Amino acid sequence: MIGLSNGIRGCWIAIGDFNNVMNSNERVGGNPVSLTEMQGMRRCVDLCELQDLKQQGLWFTWSNKQVGGRRIYSKIDRALVNGQWIIEFPHSYVTALVEGVSDHCPLVLRLTDAIVKRHKPFKYYNVWNQSKDFLKLVEESWREPVEGKCMFPLVRKLKRLKPVFKKLNKGQFADIPQKVELLRRELETIQEQIQGKLDDEDLMEYELVVYREYIQSSKAYESFLQQKAKELWGKQGDSNSSYFHAKLRIRTMKNRINSIVGANGAVITDWNLVRDHFIGCFQHQLGQNSSREVSQLEIFQRGHVLNWQQQVQLVKQVSKLEVKNATGASIAARVQACTDMAVDCTKEHGT
């Protein structure tokens, strides 16, 4: 496979029985999985720059068909793909079916149509706080008053920041990959010019300016990719290499739900039906159209209840003086407790 991978430039998928596990959780029964056993397969996959294609259905794909404690389950059948495959077929996956009379589970490759993108939930990216306008925009939005009590003003102000951050992202970070590439090319052009003008101080100063801007933009882009892919990028190779982008795509692919099993046992693969099934499930669990029985007030009034004055006292606005007195009393009580312990200890030891 390693020799074959050197000549492949397009899409590549290797699917079938590899007769080897890659992780310790891919076998149950028999001898424990050792590191030595996994190293050869892992090295081959790394050198070929392949990754596991998303798998649905059964997890273990082989068994020795023995009975009782002699039964062994393993995941030795899999589909491995390269980065170009993920780009060309981002919605593909394999399904491991029951083995039947064989000892291996058949793997069915599915090339599904593109899923219509829906509204994505808002997500905060850490790279935004690198903007010089970040704190100013947050302060301006936060200072605008919101009428309400308790958590309502906080929730309202946080929601109000969404369009602010979206505008900041669109204005300063939307084209950051192109900006990084343009700065890199500009830096290379300047450095080539310096080779012909070794004593040109203006070019040297301009090189320093472009260099700093390039480093800042590169770090911002890497921060964005790191948060999106949740990988330890710095330990895996060069900045912004194809490895990172492949990891990002494969994570998106594995997180996608392609099919589910309905309540009647039927497999649902149509995306719209999958969505409707999830919505219906939550509506059944959380939503109740039928009217609930109203508790009878006279039952509560038979026990101990608050009078009107106590109710008003309970819901009234807490003043700053009351907070200060309460916290001061608490601190004073702790100090007094510590003093009493010290006095008791002194008396006990006679010092």
FITOR-712199 format. One record per residue (C-alpha): residue in three letters; x, y, z; chain. Coordinates in steps of 0.5 Angstrom, whole numbers, plus 500, padded with zeros to 3 digits. Example, Ala and Ser with C-alpha at 12.3 -4.5 7.8 and 13.67 -1.06 7.14 Angstrom:
! FITOR-712199
  rest    X    Y    Z  kette
   ALA  525  491  516      A
   SER  527  498  514      A
END
This chain:
! FITOR-712199
  rest    X    Y    Z  kette
   MET  500  500  500      A
   ILE  506  505  502      A
   GLY  509  504  495      A
   LEU  502  505  491      A
   SER  500  511  495      A
   ASN  506  515  492      A
   GLY  503  514  485      A
   ILE  496  516  487      A
   ARG  494  524  486      A
   GLY  487  523  486      A
   CYS  481  520  490      A
   TRP  483  514  494      A
   ILE  479  509  498      A
   ALA  482  502  501      A
   ILE  476  498  504      A
   GLY  476  491  506      A
   ASP  479  486  511      A
   PHE  486  489  514      A
   ASN  487  483  519      A
   ASN  490  488  524      A
   VAL  487  493  529      A
   MET  489  500  530      A
   ASN  486  502  537      A
   SER  486  498  543      A
   ASN  478  498  544      A
   GLU  478  494  537      A
   ARG  478  487  540      A
   VAL  474  484  545      A
   GLY  476  477  548      A
   GLY  483  473  546      A
   ASN  489  476  548      A
   PRO  489  484  550      A
   VAL  491  489  544      A
   SER  499  490  545      A
   LEU  502  497  542      A
   THR  507  492  538      A
   GLU  501  489  534      A
   MET  498  496  532      A
   GLN  505  500  530      A
   GLY  505  497  523      A
   MET  498  498  521      A
   ARG  498  505  524      A
   ARG  505  507  521      A
   CYS  502  504  514      A
   VAL  496  509  515      A
   ASP  500  515  517      A
   LEU  505  514  511      A
   CYS  500  513  506      A
   GLU  496  519  509      A
   LEU  490  515  510      A
   GLN  484  516  515      A
   ASP  478  512  517      A
   LEU  472  514  513      A
   LYS  466  514  518      A
   GLN  463  508  519      A
   GLN  455  506  521      A
   GLY  452  500  524      A
   LEU  456  495  527      A
   TRP  463  496  531      A
   PHE  466  490  531      A
   THR  467  487  524      A
   TRP  469  480  525      A
   SER  468  474  530      A
   ASN  471  467  531      A
   LYS  464  464  532      A
   GLN  466  461  538      A
   VAL  462  460  544      A
   GLY  462  463  551      A
   GLY  469  465  553      A
   ARG  472  463  547      A
   ARG  469  468  543      A
   ILE  473  474  540      A
   TYR  470  480  537      A
   SER  475  485  533      A
   LYS  474  491  528      A
   ILE  479  489  522      A
   ASP  475  491  516      A
   ARG  475  498  515      A
   ALA  475  504  510      A
   LEU  481  508  509      A
   VAL  481  514  505      A
   ASN  485  520  503      A
   GLY  484  527  503      A
   GLN  482  528  496      A
   TRP  477  523  497      A
   ILE  474  527  503      A
   ILE  474  533  498      A
   GLU  470  530  493      A
   PHE  465  526  497      A
   PRO  464  529  504      A
   HIS  458  526  505      A
   SER  460  519  504      A
   TYR  460  513  509      A
   VAL  460  506  510      A
   THR  455  501  514      A
   ALA  457  495  517      A
   LEU  452  490  516      A
   VAL  451  483  520      A
   GLU  455  478  518      A
   GLY  450  472  516      A
   VAL  454  466  515      A
   SER  461  469  514      A
   ASP  465  471  520      A
   HIS  466  478  517      A
   CYS  461  483  516      A
   PRO  460  486  509      A
   LEU  462  494  509      A
   VAL  457  498  504      A
   LEU  460  504  501      A
   ARG  454  510  501      A
   LEU  456  516  497      A
   THR  450  520  499      A
   ASP  448  527  496      A
   ALA  450  533  499      A
   ILE  446  535  505      A
   VAL  442  542  504      A
   LYS  446  547  509      A
   ARG  441  549  515      A
   HIS  442  555  520      A
   LYS  448  554  524      A
   PRO  448  556  531      A
   PHE  452  562  533      A
   LYS  459  560  536      A
   TYR  464  564  539      A
   TYR  471  564  536      A
   ASN  477  566  540      A
   VAL  481  569  534      A
   TRP  476  575  535      A
   ASN  479  578  541      A
   GLN  485  579  537      A
   SER  482  585  534      A
   LYS  484  592  537      A
   ASP  476  594  536      A
   PHE  474  588  540      A
   LEU  474  591  547      A
   LYS  471  597  545      A
   LEU  465  594  541      A
   VAL  464  590  547      A
   GLU  464  596  552      A
   GLU  459  600  547      A
   SER  454  594  546      A
   TRP  454  592  554      A
   ARG  453  599  556      A
   GLU  446  600  553      A
   PRO  441  599  559      A
   VAL  436  593  559      A
   GLU  430  593  563      A
   GLY  429  587  567      A
   LYS  431  583  573      A
   CYS  435  577  575      A
   MET  438  574  569      A
   PHE  434  577  563      A
   PRO  439  583  562      A
   LEU  445  578  562      A
   VAL  441  574  557      A
   ARG  439  580  553      A
   LYS  446  583  553      A
   LEU  449  577  551      A
   LYS  444  576  545      A
   ARG  445  583  543      A
   LEU  453  581  542      A
   LYS  452  576  536      A
   PRO  451  581  531      A
   VAL  456  585  533      A
   PHE  461  579  533      A
   LYS  458  577  526      A
   LYS  460  584  523      A
   LEU  467  584  526      A
   ASN  468  577  523      A
   LYS  466  579  517      A
   GLY  470  586  516      A
   GLN  476  583  519      A
   PHE  477  575  519      A
   ALA  472  573  513      A
   ASP  478  573  508      A
   ILE  483  571  513      A
   PRO  486  565  509      A
   GLN  487  570  503      A
   LYS  490  575  507      A
   VAL  495  570  510      A
   GLU  497  568  503      A
   LEU  497  575  500      A
   LEU  502  577  506      A
   ARG  506  571  505      A
   ARG  507  573  497      A
   GLU  509  580  499      A
   LEU  514  578  504      A
   GLU  517  573  499      A
   THR  517  579  494      A
   ILE  520  584  498      A
   GLN  526  579  501      A
   GLU  528  578  493      A
   GLN  528  585  492      A
   ILE  533  586  498      A
   GLN  537  581  495      A
   GLY  539  586  490      A
   LYS  539  592  494      A
   LEU  543  590  500      A
   ASP  543  597  503      A
   ASP  536  599  502      A
   GLU  534  601  509      A
   ASP  527  603  507      A
   LEU  526  596  504      A
   MET  528  592  511      A
   GLU  523  597  515      A
   TYR  518  595  510      A
   GLU  520  587  510      A
   LEU  519  588  518      A
   VAL  512  591  518      A
   VAL  510  586  513      A
   TYR  513  580  517      A
   ARG  510  582  523      A
   GLU  503  583  520      A
   TYR  504  576  517      A
   ILE  506  572  523      A
   GLN  500  576  527      A
   SER  495  574  521      A
   SER  498  567  521      A
   LYS  497  566  528      A
   ALA  490  568  528      A
   TYR  488  563  522      A
   GLU  491  557  526      A
   SER  487  559  532      A
   PHE  481  559  528      A
   LEU  483  552  525      A
   GLN  485  549  532      A
   GLN  478  551  535      A
   LYS  474  549  529      A
   ALA  478  542  529      A
   LYS  480  541  536      A
   GLU  486  538  535      A
   LEU  493  539  538      A
   TRP  496  543  531      A
   GLY  503  545  534      A
   LYS  505  538  535      A
   GLN  503  535  528      A
   GLY  507  539  523      A
   ASP  508  545  519      A
   SER  503  551  520      A
   ASN  496  550  515      A
   SER  499  544  512      A
   SER  494  539  508      A
   TYR  494  535  515      A
   PHE  490  540  519      A
   HIS  485  541  513      A
   ALA  484  534  512      A
   LYS  483  533  520      A
   LEU  478  538  520      A
   ARG  474  535  514      A
   ILE  474  528  517      A
   ARG  472  531  524      A
   THR  466  534  520      A
   MET  464  528  516      A
   LYS  464  523  523      A
   ASN  460  528  526      A
   ARG  454  528  521      A
   ILE  448  524  522      A
   ASN  447  520  516      A
   SER  441  515  518      A
   ILE  438  513  524      A
   VAL  433  507  526      A
   GLY  426  509  527      A
   ALA  421  506  533      A
   ASN  419  501  528      A
   GLY  426  498  527      A
   ALA  426  501  520      A
   VAL  433  505  518      A
   ILE  431  512  516      A
   THR  436  515  511      A
   ASP  433  521  508      A
   TRP  436  527  511      A
   ASN  429  531  512      A
   LEU  426  525  515      A
   VAL  432  524  520      A
   ARG  431  531  522      A
   ASP  423  531  523      A
   HIS  424  524  527      A
   PHE  429  528  532      A
   ILE  424  534  532      A
   GLY  418  529  533      A
   CYS  422  525  539      A
   PHE  424  532  543      A
   GLN  416  534  542      A
   HIS  414  528  545      A
   GLN  419  528  551      A
   LEU  418  535  552      A
   GLY  412  538  549      A
   GLN  405  537  552      A
   ASN  399  539  548      A
   SER  394  536  553      A
   SER  392  541  559      A
   ARG  395  539  566      A
   GLU  391  538  572      A
   VAL  391  545  576      A
   SER  393  544  583      A
   GLN  388  546  588      A
   LEU  390  552  592      A
   GLU  386  550  598      A
   ILE  390  544  599      A
   PHE  396  549  600      A
   GLN  393  554  605      A
   ARG  392  548  610      A
   GLY  399  548  611      A
   HIS  404  554  613      A
   VAL  404  559  608      A
   LEU  407  566  608      A
   ASN  403  572  610      A
   TRP  403  579  606      A
   GLN  408  582  609      A
   GLN  413  576  609      A
   GLN  411  575  601      A
   VAL  413  583  600      A
   GLN  419  582  604      A
   LEU  421  576  600      A
   VAL  421  579  593      A
   LYS  423  586  595      A
   GLN  430  589  592      A
   VAL  436  587  596      A
   SER  440  594  597      A
   LYS  448  594  597      A
   LEU  448  596  604      A
   GLU  444  589  606      A
   VAL  449  586  602      A
   LYS  455  589  605      A
   ASN  452  588  612      A
   ALA  451  581  610      A
   THR  458  579  608      A
   GLY  461  583  613      A
   ALA  458  579  618      A
   SER  460  573  615      A
   ILE  467  575  615      A
   ALA  467  577  622      A
   ALA  464  571  624      A
   ARG  469  567  621      A
   VAL  475  571  624      A
   GLN  472  570  631      A
   ALA  472  563  630      A
   CYS  479  563  628      A
   THR  481  567  634      A
   ASP  477  562  638      A
   MET  480  556  635      A
   ALA  487  560  637      A
   VAL  485  561  644      A
   ASP  483  554  645      A
   CYS  489  552  642      A
   THR  494  556  646      A
   LYS  490  554  653      A
   GLU  491  547  651      A
   HIS  498  547  650      A
   GLY  500  552  655      A
   THR  503  557  650      A
END
